[in-house]
């Protein structure tokens, strides 16, 4: 009876973990450049004396979805989307170089180029800081150009270049801050082959409809596990009553 209850309890616990991951994906269905988390259930034999007659489920993260999100045209000069494979280099909260697909760029009050999430964009020579200007433009190769204040459009000048990288996907891992980094802690080299689609943004690759269906399925699975626990309790009460006779 104890094993029966343990199997049901562990199943409910792992279902809650899967639901948390699925809810996280659903909450980021509209987040620019977001990559969906992937989880999978695996069976494990219940350790103990005797034969392996019972098994329980565990939930494991199997990484993140490599699918590209839909690219939508915005017409905004500082919105950029990666064409195909590649990443934008930014400075993470820990000061290390990290990578993202979110290209909703903006210039803060100190002249630094940042993503919509507030991460400083990294150039070939370090964090990008722009001089005061009347306009800022980004080229398809990541070159950032400005028109100085008081000058005409003919005086446009390049002030830096966004670092674009394309390391092997297997070498990347996602941190708790949502940014990607190389597993060995090094920085990826710039890749001139990565190109940007200017005036566009890549949306999240989460399939909202599929995530909603999975949420319902996991809820039903959790209810089934709770029913199993109640059945185990009822069986235990019945067995106790029989022993009292």
Backbone torsions as a table, in degrees:
resi	resn	phi	psi	omega
1	UNK	NA	-41.7	179.9
2	UNK	-61.4	-39.1	179.7
3	UNK	-66.9	-40.1	178.5
4	UNK	-59.5	-46.5	180.0
5	UNK	-64.7	-38.9	-179.5
6	UNK	-65.2	-42.0	179.4
7	UNK	-62.2	-44.0	179.3
8	UNK	-65.7	-42.0	-179.5
9	UNK	-64.6	-44.2	-179.6
10	UNK	-66.3	-35.3	177.0
11	UNK	-63.8	-42.3	178.1
12	UNK	-64.5	-40.7	179.8
13	UNK	-62.6	-45.7	-178.6
14	UNK	-69.9	-31.8	176.3
15	UNK	-65.6	-38.3	176.6
16	UNK	-63.5	-38.4	177.7
17	UNK	-64.0	-42.5	178.1
18	UNK	-65.2	-37.6	179.2
19	UNK	-66.4	-37.1	178.3
20	UNK	-63.0	-42.6	178.5
21	UNK	-65.4	-41.8	179.9
22	UNK	-66.3	-39.0	178.3
23	UNK	-65.5	-36.7	176.9
24	UNK	-62.4	-42.5	176.9
25	UNK	-62.1	-45.2	-177.3
26	UNK	-64.6	-37.0	179.2
27	UNK	-67.0	-22.8	-179.2
28	UNK	-106.4	20.8	-179.2
29	UNK	-63.4	-21.7	179.7
30	UNK	-112.4	11.5	179.8
31	UNK	-82.3	126.7	-177.4
32	UNK	-59.0	126.6	174.6
33	UNK	71.6	11.1	-176.9
34	UNK	-70.2	144.8	176.8
35	UNK	-113.6	125.6	-175.3
36	UNK	-68.3	140.3	173.0
37	UNK	-75.3	144.7	178.3
38	UNK	-116.5	131.8	177.3
39	UNK	-128.9	160.1	179.7
40	UNK	-148.3	146.9	175.2
41	UNK	-90.8	137.8	176.6
42	UNK	-132.2	144.1	179.6
43	UNK	-91.9	143.5	176.9
44	UNK	-134.8	141.0	178.7
45	UNK	-70.8	143.7	178.1
46	UNK	-78.2	116.5	-178.0
47	UNK	-69.6	145.3	177.9
48	UNK	155.9	179.1	-179.8
49	UNK	-69.6	154.2	178.0
50	UNK	87.4	-162.7	-177.5
51	UNK	-79.9	155.3	176.0
52	UNK	-78.9	76.2	-174.6
53	UNK	-91.9	-9.4	-179.3
54	UNK	-130.2	152.0	178.3
55	UNK	-138.8	153.5	177.1
56	UNK	-133.4	163.6	-174.9
57	UNK	-97.2	145.6	172.1
58	UNK	-125.8	148.5	177.9
59	UNK	-103.9	127.9	-179.4
60	UNK	-128.1	143.3	174.1
61	UNK	-79.7	131.0	179.0
62	UNK	-113.7	26.5	175.4
63	UNK	104.4	-145.3	-176.0
64	UNK	-140.3	158.5	-176.3
65	UNK	-72.5	132.1	178.5
66	UNK	-88.1	-4.6	-177.5
67	UNK	-62.8	144.3	178.5
68	UNK	-85.8	139.6	177.1
69	UNK	-76.7	165.1	178.6
70	UNK	-66.8	141.4	179.1
71	UNK	-102.1	122.6	-178.9
72	UNK	-113.7	139.6	178.3
73	UNK	-80.2	129.2	179.4
74	UNK	-111.4	-26.3	-177.8
75	UNK	79.4	-0.5	179.9
76	UNK	-84.9	133.4	-174.2
77	UNK	-62.1	-30.1	-176.2
78	UNK	-99.3	9.8	173.0
79	UNK	-93.5	125.3	-179.5
80	UNK	-134.0	146.9	176.2
81	UNK	-128.3	142.0	178.5
82	UNK	-73.1	130.6	174.4
83	UNK	-83.8	111.1	179.9
84	UNK	74.5	-138.3	-177.5
85	UNK	-82.2	151.8	177.3
86	UNK	138.0	170.7	-176.7
87	UNK	-146.1	153.9	170.2
88	UNK	-90.2	137.9	177.5
89	UNK	-90.0	132.1	177.6
90	UNK	-135.4	170.3	176.4
91	UNK	-99.8	119.8	-179.1
92	UNK	-74.7	169.8	178.0
93	UNK	-57.7	-25.8	179.8
94	UNK	-86.0	2.3	-179.9
95	UNK	87.7	-10.4	-179.8
96	UNK	-82.4	157.7	174.7
97	UNK	-72.5	136.0	179.7
98	UNK	-139.1	175.5	-171.8
99	UNK	-134.3	146.2	-178.1
100	UNK	-148.1	160.9	174.2
101	UNK	-104.0	-1.7	-178.9
102	UNK	-78.0	115.6	-176.8
103	UNK	-111.0	25.3	177.3
104	UNK	-82.9	83.0	-172.8
105	UNK	-87.3	157.5	176.0
106	UNK	-159.3	160.7	179.6
107	UNK	-106.4	126.0	-179.1
108	UNK	-84.3	-178.1	-175.0
109	UNK	-66.4	-21.4	179.0
110	UNK	-92.5	0.9	178.0
111	UNK	90.8	4.9	179.5
112	UNK	-84.5	142.6	177.0
113	UNK	-86.6	123.7	-176.4
114	UNK	-129.5	161.4	172.3
115	UNK	-83.7	172.5	178.2
116	UNK	-61.2	-27.1	178.3
117	UNK	-81.8	-3.4	177.4
118	UNK	95.0	5.7	-179.8
119	UNK	-81.3	133.6	179.6
120	UNK	-69.1	129.7	179.7
121	UNK	-77.8	135.9	-178.7
122	UNK	-98.7	136.1	175.4
123	UNK	-103.5	-174.0	179.4
124	UNK	-63.6	-24.6	-178.0
125	UNK	-110.8	12.9	-179.0
126	UNK	120.3	-169.1	-179.4
127	UNK	-55.0	138.1	-176.6
128	UNK	-85.6	123.4	174.9
129	UNK	-122.7	127.9	-174.8
130	UNK	-106.0	144.8	175.2
131	UNK	-72.9	165.5	177.8
132	UNK	-62.3	135.4	-174.3
133	UNK	-153.5	166.1	177.4
134	UNK	-91.0	-21.9	178.3
135	UNK	-155.5	152.6	179.0
136	UNK	-130.0	137.0	179.5
137	UNK	-134.1	148.8	178.6
138	UNK	-119.5	130.7	178.0
139	UNK	-86.1	168.4	-178.9
140	UNK	-65.0	-21.9	177.7
141	UNK	-93.1	4.7	179.2
142	UNK	95.0	-1.3	179.9
143	UNK	-67.5	130.1	179.6
144	UNK	-103.7	124.6	-178.3
145	UNK	-123.7	149.4	-179.8
146	UNK	-133.7	156.9	170.3
147	UNK	-108.0	114.6	-177.5
148	UNK	-58.4	153.4	179.3
149	UNK	-61.8	134.4	179.1
150	UNK	82.9	2.2	-178.6
151	UNK	-111.0	161.6	178.3
152	UNK	-86.2	171.0	-178.5
153	UNK	-62.9	-18.5	179.2
154	UNK	-72.5	-11.9	-178.3
155	UNK	-96.7	13.9	-179.1
156	UNK	-56.6	135.9	-176.0
157	UNK	-138.1	142.0	177.2
158	UNK	-76.6	131.8	-178.6
159	UNK	-118.1	-2.1	179.5
160	UNK	169.5	179.4	-179.5
161	UNK	-143.1	127.8	178.1
162	UNK	-64.3	135.0	178.2
163	UNK	-77.1	118.6	178.3
164	UNK	-111.9	131.7	-175.3
165	UNK	-128.8	162.4	177.9
166	UNK	-149.0	64.3	179.1
167	UNK	-73.2	162.5	175.9
168	UNK	-57.9	134.6	-176.8
169	UNK	-59.2	-35.1	-178.4
170	UNK	-65.0	-19.5	-178.8
171	UNK	-88.1	-4.4	-176.8
172	UNK	-98.2	146.9	173.0
173	UNK	-137.6	146.6	-178.6
174	UNK	-93.7	135.7	178.0
175	UNK	-91.5	175.5	179.7
176	UNK	-65.3	-21.0	179.3
177	UNK	-84.6	1.9	178.5
178	UNK	86.0	-3.3	179.2
179	UNK	-93.4	156.6	-179.4
180	UNK	-104.2	146.2	178.8
181	UNK	-142.4	160.3	175.0
182	UNK	-72.5	140.0	-176.9
183	UNK	-60.6	-33.3	-176.9
184	UNK	-84.3	1.6	176.6
185	UNK	83.5	0.6	179.5
186	UNK	-88.5	173.4	177.0
187	UNK	-99.4	138.7	179.2
188	UNK	-73.8	144.5	178.0
189	UNK	-74.0	152.8	176.8
190	UNK	-65.1	145.1	-179.6
191	UNK	-124.5	112.1	-178.4
192	UNK	-68.3	-12.9	-179.1
193	UNK	-79.8	-13.7	179.4
194	UNK	-78.6	129.9	-177.7
195	UNK	-121.7	154.0	-179.1
196	UNK	-110.0	146.8	169.9
197	UNK	-101.0	106.1	-174.8
198	UNK	-79.0	142.4	-178.4
199	UNK	79.3	21.4	-178.5
200	UNK	-140.6	159.0	176.1
201	UNK	-134.3	143.3	175.2
202	UNK	-92.0	127.8	-180.0
203	UNK	-82.4	176.5	175.3
204	UNK	-63.5	149.6	177.1
205	UNK	-95.6	15.2	176.5
206	UNK	-74.7	130.2	174.0
207	UNK	-87.6	101.7	-173.7
208	UNK	-60.9	-41.4	-179.4
209	UNK	-63.3	-43.8	179.4
210	UNK	-65.3	-38.4	178.9
211	UNK	-65.6	-36.6	177.9
212	UNK	-66.4	-42.3	178.1
213	UNK	-62.3	-41.8	179.5
214	UNK	-66.3	-35.1	177.5
215	UNK	-61.9	-42.7	178.0
216	UNK	-64.8	-42.7	180.0
217	UNK	-62.5	-42.5	179.9
218	UNK	-68.1	-35.7	177.6
219	UNK	-63.3	-41.9	178.5
220	UNK	-67.1	-37.3	178.4
221	UNK	-65.4	-38.9	178.6
222	UNK	-64.7	-42.1	177.5
223	UNK	-60.5	-38.7	179.4
224	UNK	-63.4	-40.0	179.3
225	UNK	-66.7	-38.0	177.9
226	UNK	-64.8	-39.6	177.6
227	UNK	-63.0	-37.9	178.2
228	UNK	-64.1	-39.2	178.5
229	UNK	-66.3	-39.4	177.5
230	UNK	-65.6	-38.3	177.5
231	UNK	-62.8	-41.1	178.5
232	UNK	-62.2	-39.1	178.6
233	UNK	-66.2	-43.1	179.5
234	UNK	-64.2	-40.2	178.6
235	UNK	-64.3	-39.1	179.8
236	UNK	-65.3	-40.7	178.6
237	UNK	-65.2	-40.1	178.9
238	UNK	-65.2	-40.7	179.1
239	UNK	-65.3	-37.3	178.0
240	UNK	-64.8	-40.0	178.6
241	UNK	-63.8	-38.8	179.2
242	UNK	-66.6	-38.8	-179.0
243	UNK	-68.2	-24.2	179.9
244	UNK	-76.1	-19.1	-178.3
245	UNK	-70.2	NA	NA
